[in-house]
Amino acid sequence: MNEAELLFTEVLRCDRASLYQNPNATLGRNNSRLISSALKRRIKGEPIQYILGKTEFMGLEFKLDRGVLIPRPETEILVETVIKIVSGFRIQASGLNVLDVGTGSGCIAVSLAKFLKDIRVTATDISEKAITVAKENAALNKVEDKIDFIRQDLFGLQLAACSMRPNLFDFIVSNPPYVLTAEIERLQPEIKFEPRIALDGGSDGLDFYRRIIKEAPCYLVKGGCLIIEIGFNQKGLIENIFHNSAIFEIIEIVKDYNNIDRVIVAQRKQELG
């Protein structure tokens, strides 16, 4: 559906076909006000997802507000990659532990919990608002009993605390901020409605990749995988960060539907130290 159809079907609480079955139907005063208000917000550039307060991701419904990043179709490729790899990963019968770093709306964590059996997901975010929204989305999609939400900055512990960490993860997944700071103001107007903290990847867009790749081994079992989404033209730069770590081996790079490198899968190959 186009944006107008999305708006009208939401306000009128009907499906797309019903919009065209009664072309002479009147909106009524309340509905007219709702649509008028929504159109004014859209004209100002506010994304339709925030106006509607929801979006679809992986065929699931997710609540949204301006405190969290709008899930992108490209991130579905990240989720699909994780599902494929986890499904073929053989480990102890007690199941798999997955860490979603920077969960935002919870779209990655909730989707993984929904489509994968016998996994436990831990989802972290520095934003209290994001954690609140992510918890709501877990409940909405009936997977709240499979996800632990923690408010913290990335991993939350320093590398010095490695030996004190009792619970390691089989997979770490992340769609970190990767937009160059200087480019944010040049993006389309809709982007400015989204939380900057979820977009700004530093002067070269790689700040969070450096931190995640450096700190992930402390939380990842030997042979476990770090699976991350990357931005346009970042493949070579992030490959270098992985190679310099000497701990990971890149085993797969997945392209999106526009043939752009979008997801890197790296496996921990050696013990720390």
C-alpha positions in Angstrom: 0.0 0.0 0.0 1.1 3.6 -0.6 1.3 6.1 2.3 -2.2 7.5 1.6 -3.7 4.1 1.7 -1.8 3.2 4.9 -3.1 6.4 6.5 -6.8 6.0 5.5 -6.9 2.2 6.3 -5.5 2.9 9.8 -7.8 5.8 10.6 -10.9 4.1 9.2 -9.8 0.7 10.5 -10.5 -1.1 7.2 -8.6 -3.0 4.6 -7.4 -1.6 1.3 -10.2 -3.1 -0.8 -12.8 -1.4 1.4 -11.4 2.0 0.6 -12.5 1.7 -3.0 -15.7 -0.2 -2.5 -17.5 2.9 -1.1 -16.1 5.9 -3.0 -18.9 8.2 -1.9 -18.7 7.4 1.8 -18.1 10.4 4.1 -15.3 10.5 6.6 -17.0 12.2 9.5 -15.7 15.0 11.6 -13.4 13.0 13.9 -11.8 11.0 11.1 -11.4 14.2 9.0 -9.5 15.8 11.9 -7.3 12.8 12.4 -6.4 12.6 8.7 -5.9 16.4 8.5 -3.5 16.3 11.5 -1.6 13.3 10.1 -1.2 15.0 6.6 0.1 18.1 8.2 2.7 16.1 10.1 3.7 14.3 6.9 4.0 17.5 4.9 6.5 18.6 7.5 8.6 15.5 6.8 7.7 13.3 9.7 7.9 9.6 8.6 4.5 7.8 8.1 5.7 5.1 10.6 5.9 7.6 13.5 2.5 9.2 12.5 0.9 5.7 12.5 2.8 4.7 15.6 3.7 1.3 14.1 5.4 -0.5 11.2 5.9 -4.0 9.8 9.1 -5.9 10.0 9.6 -9.6 9.1 5.9 -9.8 8.7 5.4 -8.8 12.4 3.9 -5.6 13.8 6.0 -3.3 15.8 5.0 -0.2 17.8 7.1 2.9 17.2 7.7 6.4 18.4 10.4 9.0 17.8 12.5 7.5 20.6 13.6 4.6 18.4 14.9 4.1 14.9 12.5 3.0 12.2 13.4 -0.6 11.2 14.6 -0.8 7.6 14.1 -3.6 5.0 17.9 -4.0 4.9 17.8 -5.2 8.5 15.5 -8.0 7.6 18.5 -9.4 5.7 20.5 -9.3 8.9 17.7 -11.2 10.7 17.3 -13.7 7.9 21.1 -14.3 7.9 21.0 -15.0 11.7 18.1 -17.3 11.4 19.9 -19.3 8.7 23.1 -19.6 10.6 21.5 -20.3 14.0 19.3 -23.0 12.4 22.3 -24.8 11.2 24.4 -24.3 14.3 24.7 -27.4 16.5 25.3 -26.9 20.1 24.3 -28.3 23.5 20.7 -29.4 24.0 20.0 -26.6 26.4 19.8 -24.2 23.5 21.5 -21.0 22.2 22.1 -17.7 23.8 21.9 -14.6 21.5 22.9 -11.1 22.4 21.3 -8.2 20.4 23.5 -5.1 21.0 21.6 -1.8 20.5 18.1 -3.3 20.2 16.2 -0.1 19.5 12.6 -1.0 18.8 13.5 -4.6 19.5 12.9 -5.6 15.9 15.9 -7.9 15.7 15.5 -9.5 19.2 11.7 -10.0 18.8 12.0 -11.5 15.3 14.7 -13.9 16.3 12.7 -15.0 19.4 9.6 -15.4 17.2 11.1 -17.5 14.5 13.7 -19.5 16.3 12.9 -22.2 18.8 15.0 -23.0 21.9 17.0 -19.7 22.0 17.3 -17.1 24.7 17.8 -13.5 23.7 19.4 -10.7 25.7 18.8 -7.3 24.2 20.7 -4.2 25.3 20.3 -0.5 24.6 21.6 2.7 26.2 18.2 4.4 25.8 15.6 3.8 28.4 12.9 4.8 25.9 14.2 2.2 23.5 14.1 -0.5 26.2 10.5 0.5 27.0 9.4 0.3 23.4 11.2 -3.0 22.8 9.5 -4.6 25.8 6.1 -3.5 24.4 7.0 -5.1 21.1 8.1 -8.3 22.8 4.7 -8.5 24.6 2.8 -7.5 21.4 4.4 -10.4 19.5 4.1 -12.8 22.5 7.9 -13.5 23.0 8.5 -11.5 26.2 9.3 -14.8 28.1 12.2 -15.4 25.7 14.0 -12.0 25.9 15.9 -10.3 28.7 16.1 -6.5 28.2 19.0 -4.6 29.8 19.7 -0.9 29.7 23.4 -0.5 29.2 26.0 1.0 26.8 26.8 -1.8 24.3 28.2 -4.7 26.5 28.2 -2.7 29.7 31.3 -4.3 31.2 35.0 -3.6 30.6 37.3 -6.1 29.1 39.0 -6.4 32.5 35.9 -8.1 33.8 36.1 -10.9 31.2 37.0 -13.6 33.7 34.0 -12.5 35.8 31.5 -13.0 33.1 29.7 -16.3 33.7 27.3 -16.4 30.8 28.7 -16.3 27.3 26.8 -15.9 24.1 26.7 -18.2 21.1 25.8 -15.3 18.8 26.1 -11.6 19.0 24.0 -9.6 16.6 24.0 -5.8 16.0 22.8 -3.1 13.7 24.9 -0.3 15.1 24.9 3.4 14.2 27.0 3.7 11.1 26.2 7.1 9.5 29.2 9.6 9.4 28.5 12.5 11.7 29.1 15.0 8.9 26.6 13.3 6.6 23.6 13.3 9.0 22.6 16.8 8.2 22.7 16.0 4.5 20.3 13.1 4.7 16.7 13.3 3.6 14.4 15.4 5.9 12.6 12.3 7.3 15.9 11.1 8.9 16.0 14.2 11.2 12.9 12.9 13.1 14.8 9.8 14.1 17.0 9.7 17.3 20.5 10.9 16.4 22.0 8.5 18.9 20.8 5.6 16.7 22.4 7.0 13.6 25.7 8.7 14.4 28.6 6.4 13.9 31.3 9.0 14.5 33.5 10.9 12.1 34.1 7.9 9.9 31.0 5.9 10.8 33.0 3.1 12.4 33.1 4.1 16.1 30.7 1.3 17.2 32.3 -1.3 15.0 35.6 -0.8 16.6 34.1 -1.1 20.1 31.9 -4.1 19.3 34.7 -6.0 17.5 37.1 -5.3 20.4 34.7 -6.2 23.2 32.7 -9.0 21.7 35.2 -11.8 22.3 34.8 -11.3 26.0 31.2 -12.3 25.7 31.3 -14.8 22.8 32.0 -18.5 23.1 34.9 -19.9 21.1 33.4 -20.8 17.6 30.6 -18.4 18.2 29.6 -15.7 15.6 29.4 -12.0 15.5 26.9 -10.9 12.9 26.6 -7.2 12.1 24.9 -5.0 9.6 27.1 -2.5 7.7 26.5 0.6 5.7 27.2 1.4 2.0 30.9 1.2 1.1 32.0 0.1 4.6 32.9 -3.5 3.8 36.6 -3.0 3.3 37.1 -0.7 6.3 35.2 -3.1 8.7 37.1 -6.1 7.3 40.3 -4.4 8.3 39.0 -3.9 11.8 38.2 -7.7 12.0 41.6 -8.7 10.6 43.4 -6.4 13.0 41.6 -8.0 15.9 43.3 -11.4 15.1 40.4 -13.1 16.9 37.7 -13.3 14.2 37.6 -15.0 10.8 35.0 -13.6 8.4 33.1 -16.5 7.0 30.4 -14.8 5.0 29.4 -11.4 3.5 25.7 -11.1 2.5 24.5 -8.6 0.0 21.1 -6.8 0.0 18.6 -6.8 -2.8 20.5 -3.9 -4.4 23.7 -6.0 -4.5 25.2 -3.9 -1.7 27.3 -5.6 1.0 25.0 -5.4 4.0 25.9 -8.1 6.6 29.2 -9.5 7.8 29.4 -12.9 9.6 32.6 -13.4 11.6 33.4 -16.4 13.7 35.6 -16.3 16.8 38.6 -18.5 16.0 40.9 -18.4 19.1 41.0 -18.0 22.8 41.6 -14.6 24.3 45.1 -13.6 25.3 
